[in-house]
């Protein structure tokens, strides 16, 4: 084992250990921050028999395995009767559905279908039992929105889970509230309307469409805010900033202290 | 003390050397011959003196020549960075958020470089130019010698005598009379930490008939508008939505459940008090019973309410019983009902204090 001791006593060993620690922390941090992909906006269309037939076809092929042939739900997945077109559009346009694997949280991912296919699917599911419709482009437009009221509502009813900056946060048993950085206006509107997964429902009777637009306006304006110091650090707040400051700062100080006190080579 | 010797620390000759400790002014260095400033204690002169001579030049003159240039470069860099700091402070605008960010970055960066370069230069100077000799400095006893202590006591007593502190009781007593109230004054100022909260921690502004309004838009809410299981919203007492002192205690969350989901309170198992709910809508204080964070992470799939600060978890179906975390008791449940217009109202105040525990709560 003497080679270990010899290695340990090398001048570089101390640096290597500190560097290894910093790299480990950095990689762990990187693994914790994922990226999503943008999804398409949705515009509701008129429902024709052909559309319904196309939707049913898509449903049978891609959804029925888990949700049942008549969308009545199985032990694997909930019933879709009455969830509405908005819920289908949210889940499919964010790539959460069709789900590849079951887990605590369906994650945002690549979108499988075209907007036309998603709408056909949504119309078919809506035909099974109604539910909230996909909001129109005008309904999710933030022109003239009251950002201040949006902020008040966001901080009161959204920020606990989605973070004050919309960066998302952890829930129980592996579930998490996703970041709102890639969500389209329509998707945010639909999420409030339908309450996907663990999220509570905020229907138009509680938070009116105008107030929803205010919230959306606040969220989209948040994204444009500059990052103090030039680094966002995931925008998840003082914990990351503290870790980076502490490990980075202390790490640098350790290197400096080692350099200052390092024994000079005999000349 | 007019007869005190000049404070150059020499022993007065007329006393015959060390027979009597010298007078000296308090706070000045002890007599020079008593001990060296950095060295051995008196009486340790017999110990061998450590070699104290420093080499005339650096260990490695060639390396020192290079190091000198590096150190000089560091100092020049530091100087330039300091000029940069001044230039950034004078030149950069701070009239918008973006401009302030740029200004902060420039100020912080230039000041860091200035300090860093100066420190690095000094370190290289020490490491490569100054001779590498280890020196030992002996510690000496901290206590003064007996002679010095006696001299101090004598000086002190003489001074006390001469000041008349003991002989003039009028001065002494008036001085004490002046000092005592001065010492008490800071204690009186502590009074401003009050008034004591009294029973205010036990009450909120919720009363029988107080309407619940959605916090933010401050609109009242009908039970019929809150009819979808899985709904949750933060509500405030109507008329107090701008009063943060009131809201700090009174803010409440309401959650809608499907029929049959709520676990009723029974003598054997704690649960939701069903008389305090309306149409399977239940209201809980939003103030965590741990340290008072706003608890509003509601998972409609598990019916858990989470506190974002310390992960206290409450079961919303069963009277917000604590499932996990440091919270010591359930979130207080607010008795609610509907008024004649169908709006959600409180039917009384909370029946227990909201928020963290306090001494008298028991």
Boltz contact constraints between the chains, C-beta under 6 A:
constraints:
  - contact:
      token1: [A, 152]
      token2: [B, 216]
      max_distance: 6.0
  - contact:
      token1: [A, 153]
      token2: [B, 216]
      max_distance: 6.0
  - contact:
      token1: [A, 156]
      token2: [B, 215]
      max_distance: 6.0
  - contact:
      token1: [A, 156]
      token2: [B, 216]
      max_distance: 6.0
  - contact:
      token1: [A, 156]
      token2: [B, 234]
      max_distance: 6.0
  - contact:
      token1: [A, 157]
      token2: [B, 234]
      max_distance: 6.0
  - contact:
      token1: [A, 160]
      token2: [B, 296]
      max_distance: 6.0
  - contact:
      token1: [A, 160]
      token2: [B, 297]
      max_distance: 6.0
  - contact:
      token1: [A, 160]
      token2: [B, 308]
      max_distance: 6.0
  - contact:
      token1: [A, 161]
      token2: [B, 297]
      max_distance: 6.0
  - contact:
      token1: [A, 171]
      token2: [B, 299]
      max_distance: 6.0
  - contact:
      token1: [A, 172]
      token2: [B, 304]
      max_distance: 6.0
  - contact:
      token1: [A, 195]
      token2: [B, 230]
      max_distance: 6.0
  - contact:
      token1: [A, 195]
      token2: [B, 300]
      max_distance: 6.0
  - contact:
      token1: [A, 198]
      token2: [B, 299]
      max_distance: 6.0
  - contact:
      token1: [A, 198]
      token2: [B, 301]
      max_distance: 6.0
  - contact:
      token1: [A, 200]
      token2: [B, 230]
      max_distance: 6.0
  - contact:
      token1: [A, 200]
      token2: [B, 232]
      max_distance: 6.0
  - contact:
      token1: [A, 200]
      token2: [B, 298]
      max_distance: 6.0
  - contact:
      token1: [A, 200]
      token2: [B, 300]
      max_distance: 6.0
  - contact:
      token1: [A, 201]
      token2: [B, 228]
      max_distance: 6.0
  - contact:
      token1: [A, 201]
      token2: [B, 230]
      max_distance: 6.0
  - contact:
      token1: [A, 201]
      token2: [B, 231]
      max_distance: 6.0
  - contact:
      token1: [A, 203]
      token2: [B, 228]
      max_distance: 6.0
  - contact:
      token1: [A, 205]
      token2: [B, 225]
      max_distance: 6.0
  - contact:
      token1: [A, 206]
      token2: [B, 233]
      max_distance: 6.0
  - contact:
      token1: [A, 211]
      token2: [B, 217]
      max_distance: 6.0
  - contact:
      token1: [A, 226]
      token2: [B, 98]
      max_distance: 6.0
  - contact:
      token1: [A, 226]
      token2: [B, 101]
      max_distance: 6.0
  - contact:
      token1: [A, 228]
      token2: [B, 101]
      max_distance: 6.0
  - contact:
      token1: [A, 260]
      token2: [B, 123]
      max_distance: 6.0
  - contact:
      token1: [A, 264]
      token2: [B, 132]
      max_distance: 6.0
  - contact:
      token1: [A, 267]
      token2: [B, 59]
      max_distance: 6.0
  - contact:
      token1: [A, 267]
      token2: [B, 60]
      max_distance: 6.0
